[in-house]
Amino acid sequence: MQKSPDGKPFYNSMMPIYPLLAQQCVDDYRLEQGICLDIGTGNGYLGLEIAKITNMSIYFIDIETEAIDFARRTVAEADIDNQVSFLEVDICKGLPLPDNFADFIISRGSLWFWEDKLKGLTEVYRVLKIGGIALIGGGLGRYVPWTMRERLTGERTNNVQKKGGKRLNLEEMQALAIESGIPSFRVIQDAPGDKGIWIEIQKHR
């Protein structure tokens, strides 16, 4: 079982969603090879689950030292053979990565805390490869059963509020994407009426 920084057994109630969301991404975007960025990785669970079912190189990226340290332990305990990297950096201040770098970018839940959301989105677009896909926002994914979705909905909202973040609704996400100037995107929901909303970005040129 995953352990917390103090060495005690740790269980995050959101843990069951990560393999489901990773599988959804692999199915939707045919992920297999290339470079994946997990921005706002937190404990590293989502990037790790993508690594388990692909041959992608995974970059675990977070602004917090504790998160990166936790992600390192998460990955070490999983004993995967993918190439992995860890970056402690604020996306709103720029990523130390070249243009057209990543094949797939995922950021689940960190957008609500970005101080400069426009800068963050334009930075995602900059490092995304031509032909690549980015999925930025927050939700449980389509593969999560409704029983689990209903149980976790209130907890998700409370966690965002407790940490000082602000969840955006469908119209706000649409406005943000338009203002960022990204030429090709769509705003999608996990399910009708669900709070899980994402900006899906494609880079064609």
N, C-alpha and C positions, 0 to 999 in steps of 0.2 A: 504493500500500500504506500502511496505517496506520503512523504513526511513534510511537516511544516518546518520553517526555519529553526525552530527550537528543538527539532528532532522528534516531536510527537506525531503519532498517526494523524493524517489529515484527510478529510473528505469534503470535496466541494460538491454541493447539490447539483451544479451545472455540468459536472463531468460527463454524464451520459449523453449529452447533446453533441459533444465534440466529434466522436467517430461518425455520427449521423450527418453532421454538417460537412465534415471532410469528404464523406462518400458522395454527398450531393454535389459538391464542387467538382470532384473527379468525374462524376457522371455528366454533369452539365457542360463542362469545359474540356473534357477528354484529357485530363491532366495525366502525364506519365513521366516526361523528362523536362529538364530545364531548371529555371530558378524561380523559387517562390519566396515572397516576402510576407511574413506574418507581423503586421504592424500593430503595436499595442498588444504584444503577445501575452502579457500577464504571466501566468504560470507556464505558458508554453504548450498547453494542451492541444490547441487547434493545429499549430504547425507540426507538432509531433504526430498527430493522427494522419495528416496529409503525407508525412514522411513514411509512415507505416505501409501505405497502400500505393506509393509511387516511388520512382527513382529520382525525384526532384531534390535539388540542393535547397536547403531551407535556411533563410535568414530570420532569426528571432530578434525582433526590434522592439524596444520599449524605452521610455524616458526614465524609468525608475531602476535604480541599482538593485533593489530587493527583487524586483520582477525578473531581471536578467539572471540574477543568481539562482532564483527558484527555477527558471526555465533551464538553466544549465543542469541542475540536479535532475529535473524531470527527464531531460534527454539522456543523461548519463545512465539513469536507472532503466531506461527503455532498451538500451543496447542496440540501437539501430545502426545501419551501416551507411546511411545517407551522409553526404557532406553537409555540415552545419556550420553556421556562423552566428555570433551574438553581437548585437550593436546596441549600446546604450546611447540613445540620441532622441532629440525632440524633432519629430517630422516637421513641425511648424517652423523650425529654424533650418531645415534642409537636411537631406540624407547624404552621407559621404559615399555616394554611389554615382556612377556615370549615367548619362542619358541612355535610354533604350536598353535597360539592363535586365529587367525581370519579365518572365513569361506570365506569371500569375501573382497578383497581390491580393491579400485578404486582410481586412481589418474589422474585427468584430467587437463592437462596444466601445472602442477608444474614441471614435469621432465625437461622441457626446462630451468629451473632455478636452478636445483640441482648442487651444486659445485662439488660433487663427485658422479657422476651417478652410477658408479660401486658399491660403498658402499651402495647407496640408494636401488639399485635393490637387492643386497644380503640381505639387512635388510628386504625388503619386503618378500623375500623368507623365511627368518628365522622365521618370525612371522606368516606366512601362515600355516594353518592347513593342515595335510595330507588329500587329497581330496578337498582342497580349490582351489579357482581361484582368480587370481589378474589381473587387467586390468590397465596397466600403459601407459600413452602417452598423446595424445591430439586429439580432433576432436569433431564433432557435433553429431556423431552417425548415424546409418543407417536410423532411422525413421524420420529424419529431411527432409522436402520437399525440392526439388531442388531450388525453388524460395527463400526460406530462406537461403539455403546453399550458393547460389551465392551472396546474399546480405551481408552475414556475413564473407565471406572468406577474403576479404581485411582487414576488421576490426580486425580479429583474428591475421593476420600477423603483422599489425601495432602495436597492443597491446603488442605482445611478444617483438618486437624490442624496443619499447619505454621503456619497463621495464628491458631491458638488457639481455633478454633471447635469446636462439638460438634454433630454431625448427630443429629437425633431420629429414632427409629423410628416405626412406624405407631401403636403404642399410646401413645407419648409425645406424638405430635402430636394424637391424639384427646383425651388428657387435658388438654393445653394449651388446646385449643379449648373444651372444656367448662368449664374453670376460668375462662376469659376472660369467660364469660357471653354470648357471641355467640349469638343465638337461632336462627340458620339457617346451617348449614354442613355440609360433608361432607369427609372426608379421603380423598384419592384417590392412587393410585399410577400412575406412567407405564406400568408393565407388572407382571404378577404376579411377585413376588419381587425386583423392581427397587428400588434405593435411592431412586429419585426419588419423593418424597412431598410432597403439597401439601395445604394447607387452603383449600378453596374456600368463600368467604363470600358470601352473598347478603343484601341488605338489602331487606326488604319494607315496612317502616314506620318 
